[in-house]
């Protein structure tokens, strides 16, 4: 049975897709949680009102999206 194994012959596209999906979920989920945590912290723990807290959170989201989006022609 061990002689039937040939290194590098296995199709790994499903594993690659799962790896990339997990990475994307982690990246975008972390950004969403960071924005939510910033909003809740500013709204409940400071003198900032709802609009200010939401505005700062939206700015964080926009900057995060610009920084984290996939570059054209780059990446894997």
ROLOVO-74742 format. One record per residue: x, y, z of N, C-alpha, C in turn; residue in three letters; residue number from 1. Coordinates in steps of 0.1 Angstrom, whole numbers, plus 5000, padded with zeros to 4 digits. Example, Ala and Ser with C-alpha at 12.3 -4.5 7.8 and 13.67 -1.06 7.14 Angstrom:
BEGIN
<titi <5132, 4943, 5078>, <5123, 4955, 5078>, <5132, 4967, 5078>, 'ALA', 1>
<titi <5128, 4978, 5071>, <5137, 4989, 5071>, <5129, 5000, 5079>, 'SER', 2>
This chain:
BEGIN
<titi <5008, 4988, 5000>, <5000, 5000, 5000>, <5009, 5013, 5000>, 'UNK', 1>
<titi <5019, 5012, 5007>, <5028, 5024, 5007>, <5035, 5027, 4994>, 'UNK', 2>
<titi <5036, 5016, 4986>, <5043, 5018, 4973>, <5033, 5025, 4963>, 'UNK', 3>
<titi <5020, 5025, 4966>, <5010, 5032, 4957>, <5011, 5047, 4958>, 'UNK', 4>
<titi <5017, 5052, 4969>, <5017, 5067, 4971>, <5028, 5073, 4962>, 'UNK', 5>
<titi <5025, 5084, 4955>, <5034, 5091, 4947>, <5033, 5106, 4951>, 'UNK', 6>
<titi <5043, 5111, 4957>, <5043, 5125, 4962>, <5040, 5135, 4950>, 'UNK', 7>
<titi <5031, 5144, 4953>, <5027, 5154, 4943>, <5017, 5150, 4933>, 'UNK', 8>
<titi <5011, 5138, 4934>, <5001, 5134, 4924>, <4987, 5137, 4928>, 'UNK', 9>
<titi <4985, 5141, 4940>, <4971, 5143, 4945>, <4966, 5157, 4941>, 'UNK', 10>
<titi <4953, 5157, 4937>, <4946, 5169, 4934>, <4943, 5177, 4947>, 'UNK', 11>
<titi <4948, 5189, 4949>, <4946, 5196, 4961>, <4938, 5209, 4959>, 'UNK', 12>
<titi <4930, 5210, 4948>, <4923, 5222, 4946>, <4912, 5225, 4957>, 'UNK', 13>
<titi <4906, 5214, 4962>, <4896, 5216, 4972>, <4903, 5221, 4985>, 'UNK', 14>
<titi <4914, 5216, 4988>, <4921, 5220, 5000>, <4926, 5235, 4999>, 'UNK', 15>
<titi <4930, 5238, 4987>, <4935, 5252, 4984>, <4923, 5262, 4986>, 'UNK', 16>
<titi <4911, 5258, 4980>, <4899, 5266, 4981>, <4895, 5268, 4995>, 'UNK', 17>
<titi <4895, 5257, 5003>, <4891, 5258, 5017>, <4901, 5267, 5025>, 'UNK', 18>
<titi <4914, 5266, 5022>, <4924, 5274, 5029>, <4921, 5289, 5026>, 'UNK', 19>
<titi <4919, 5292, 5013>, <4917, 5306, 5009>, <4904, 5312, 5015>, 'UNK', 20>
<titi <4893, 5303, 5015>, <4881, 5308, 5020>, <4882, 5310, 5035>, 'UNK', 21>
<titi <4889, 5302, 5043>, <4891, 5304, 5057>, <4899, 5316, 5059>, 'UNK', 22>
<titi <4909, 5319, 5051>, <4917, 5331, 5053>, <4909, 5344, 5050>, 'UNK', 23>
<titi <4900, 5343, 5040>, <4892, 5355, 5037>, <4881, 5357, 5048>, 'UNK', 24>
<titi <4875, 5346, 5053>, <4866, 5347, 5064>, <4872, 5353, 5076>, 'UNK', 25>
<titi <4884, 5349, 5079>, <4891, 5354, 5091>, <4895, 5369, 5089>, 'UNK', 26>
<titi <4899, 5372, 5077>, <4903, 5386, 5075>, <4891, 5396, 5076>, 'UNK', 27>
<titi <4880, 5393, 5069>, <4869, 5401, 5068>, <4861, 5401, 5081>, 'UNK', 28>
<titi <4860, 5389, 5087>, <4854, 5388, 5100>, <4861, 5396, 5111>, 'UNK', 29>
<titi <4874, 5396, 5111>, <4882, 5404, 5121>, <4879, 5419, 5119>, 'UNK', 30>
<titi <4878, 5423, 5106>, <4876, 5437, 5104>, <4862, 5441, 5109>, 'UNK', 31>
<titi <4852, 5433, 5106>, <4838, 5435, 5111>, <4838, 5436, 5126>, 'UNK', 32>
<titi <4844, 5426, 5133>, <4844, 5426, 5147>, <4851, 5438, 5153>, 'UNK', 33>
<titi <4862, 5443, 5146>, <4870, 5454, 5151>, <4861, 5467, 5150>, 'UNK', 34>
<titi <4854, 5468, 5139>, <4845, 5480, 5137>, <4833, 5480, 5147>, 'UNK', 35>
<titi <4828, 5468, 5150>, <4817, 5467, 5160>, <4822, 5470, 5174>, 'UNK', 36>
<titi <4834, 5465, 5177>, <4839, 5467, 5190>, <4843, 5482, 5192>, 'UNK', 37>
<titi <4848, 5488, 5182>, <4851, 5503, 5182>, <4838, 5511, 5184>, 'UNK', 38>
<titi <4827, 5507, 5177>, <4815, 5514, 5178>, <4809, 5513, 5192>, 'UNK', 39>
<titi <4809, 5501, 5198>, <4803, 5498, 5211>, <4811, 5505, 5222>, 'UNK', 40>
<titi <4824, 5505, 5220>, <4833, 5511, 5230>, <4831, 5526, 5230>, 'UNK', 41>
<titi <4831, 5532, 5218>, <4829, 5547, 5218>, <4815, 5551, 5223>, 'UNK', 42>
<titi <4805, 5543, 5219>, <4791, 5547, 5222>, <4789, 5546, 5237>, 'UNK', 43>
<titi <4793, 5535, 5244>, <4790, 5532, 5257>, <4801, 5537, 5267>, 'UNK', 44>
<titi <4813, 5538, 5263>, <4824, 5541, 5273>, <4829, 5555, 5272>, 'UNK', 45>
<titi <4824, 5563, 5262>, <4829, 5577, 5261>, <4817, 5586, 5260>, 'UNK', 46>
<titi <4820, 5599, 5259>, <4809, 5609, 5257>, <4804, 5610, 5243>, 'UNK', 47>
<titi <4809, 5602, 5234>, <4805, 5603, 5220>, <4791, 5598, 5218>, 'UNK', 48>
<titi <4784, 5605, 5209>, <4770, 5601, 5206>, <4770, 5590, 5196>, 'UNK', 49>
<titi <4758, 5586, 5192>, <4756, 5575, 5182>, <4762, 5579, 5169>, 'UNK', 50>
<titi <4760, 5591, 5164>, <4764, 5595, 5151>, <4780, 5595, 5150>, 'UNK', 51>
<titi <4786, 5600, 5160>, <4801, 5601, 5161>, <4806, 5587, 5161>, 'UNK', 52>
<titi <4801, 5578, 5170>, <4805, 5564, 5171>, <4804, 5557, 5158>, 'UNK', 53>
<titi <4792, 5559, 5151>, <4790, 5552, 5139>, <4799, 5557, 5128>, 'UNK', 54>
<titi <4802, 5570, 5128>, <4810, 5576, 5118>, <4825, 5571, 5119>, 'UNK', 55>
<titi <4830, 5571, 5131>, <4843, 5566, 5133>, <4844, 5551, 5129>, 'UNK', 56>
<titi <4834, 5543, 5132>, <4834, 5529, 5128>, <4834, 5527, 5113>, 'UNK', 57>
<titi <4826, 5536, 5106>, <4825, 5535, 5092>, <4839, 5539, 5086>, 'UNK', 58>
<titi <4845, 5549, 5091>, <4859, 5553, 5086>, <4868, 5541, 5088>, 'UNK', 59>
<titi <4868, 5534, 5099>, <4876, 5522, 5101>, <4873, 5511, 5091>, 'UNK', 60>
<titi <4860, 5509, 5088>, <4856, 5499, 5078>, <4862, 5503, 5064>, 'UNK', 61>
<titi <4860, 5515, 5060>, <4865, 5520, 5047>, <4880, 5518, 5046>, 'UNK', 62>
<titi <4887, 5523, 5056>, <4902, 5521, 5056>, <4906, 5506, 5056>, 'UNK', 63>
<titi <4899, 5498, 5064>, <4902, 5484, 5064>, <4899, 5477, 5051>, 'UNK', 64>
<titi <4888, 5481, 5044>, <4885, 5475, 5031>, <4896, 5479, 5021>, 'UNK', 65>
<titi <4900, 5491, 5021>, <4911, 5496, 5012>, <4924, 5489, 5014>, 'UNK', 66>
<titi <4927, 5486, 5027>, <4940, 5480, 5030>, <4939, 5465, 5028>, 'UNK', 67>
<titi <4928, 5458, 5031>, <4927, 5444, 5030>, <4923, 5438, 5017>, 'UNK', 68>
<titi <4917, 5446, 5008>, <4913, 5440, 4995>, <4924, 5434, 4987>, 'UNK', 69>
<titi <4920, 5424, 4979>, <4930, 5417, 4971>, <4936, 5427, 4960>, 'UNK', 70>
<titi <4948, 5426, 4958>, <4955, 5434, 4948>, <4954, 5427, 4934>, 'UNK', 71>
<titi <4952, 5435, 4924>, <4951, 5429, 4911>, <4964, 5423, 4906>, 'UNK', 72>
<titi <4964, 5411, 4902>, <4976, 5404, 4897>, <4985, 5399, 4907>, 'UNK', 73>
<titi <4983, 5403, 4920>, <4991, 5398, 4931>, <4985, 5387, 4938>, 'UNK', 74>
<titi <4991, 5383, 4949>, <4985, 5372, 4957>, <4987, 5359, 4951>, 'UNK', 75>
<titi <4980, 5349, 4956>, <4981, 5335, 4952>, <4970, 5331, 4943>, 'UNK', 76>
